[in-house]
Amino acid sequence: MPQFDAAPVLRLTSRESQVLQLVALGRSAKEVALELEIAPCTVERHIENVRLKTRTRNRAHMVAVVLQDGWLALMESTAA
């Protein structure tokens, strides 16, 4: 009987990855939009796309899943 890998591969665009990283750091959609110089509604669309790709219920669940599954490693530089 063939063996299947149970863990799906998460395929995000570079922009979705950027948005996910900032959301995981606690940024609001407005803050992400300002930082990336895009519209807040575009940020919301990226968040929704990632949420659908990860099959999660909401933002908190999305961030928890991507961290738990190793799809995202949080690294925020600290300003001295």
Secondary structure in CASP SS format (residue, H / E / C, confidence):
PFRMAT SS
TARGET T0000
AUTHOR 0000-0000-0000
METHOD secondary structure of the structure
MODEL  1
M C 1.00
P C 1.00
Q C 1.00
F C 1.00
D C 1.00
A C 1.00
A C 1.00
P C 1.00
V C 1.00
L C 1.00
R C 1.00
L C 1.00
T C 1.00
S H 1.00
R H 1.00
E H 1.00
S H 1.00
Q H 1.00
V H 1.00
L H 1.00
Q H 1.00
L H 1.00
V H 1.00
A H 1.00
L C 1.00
G C 1.00
R C 1.00
S C 1.00
A H 1.00
K H 1.00
E H 1.00
V H 1.00
A H 1.00
L H 1.00
E H 1.00
L H 1.00
E C 1.00
I C 1.00
A C 1.00
P H 1.00
C H 1.00
T H 1.00
V H 1.00
E H 1.00
R H 1.00
H H 1.00
I H 1.00
E H 1.00
N H 1.00
V H 1.00
R H 1.00
L H 1.00
K H 1.00
T H 1.00
R C 1.00
T C 1.00
R C 1.00
N C 1.00
R H 1.00
A H 1.00
H H 1.00
M H 1.00
V H 1.00
A H 1.00
V H 1.00
V H 1.00
L H 1.00
Q H 1.00
D C 1.00
G C 1.00
W C 1.00
L C 1.00
A C 1.00
L C 1.00
M C 1.00
E C 1.00
S C 1.00
T C 1.00
A C 1.00
A C 1.00
END
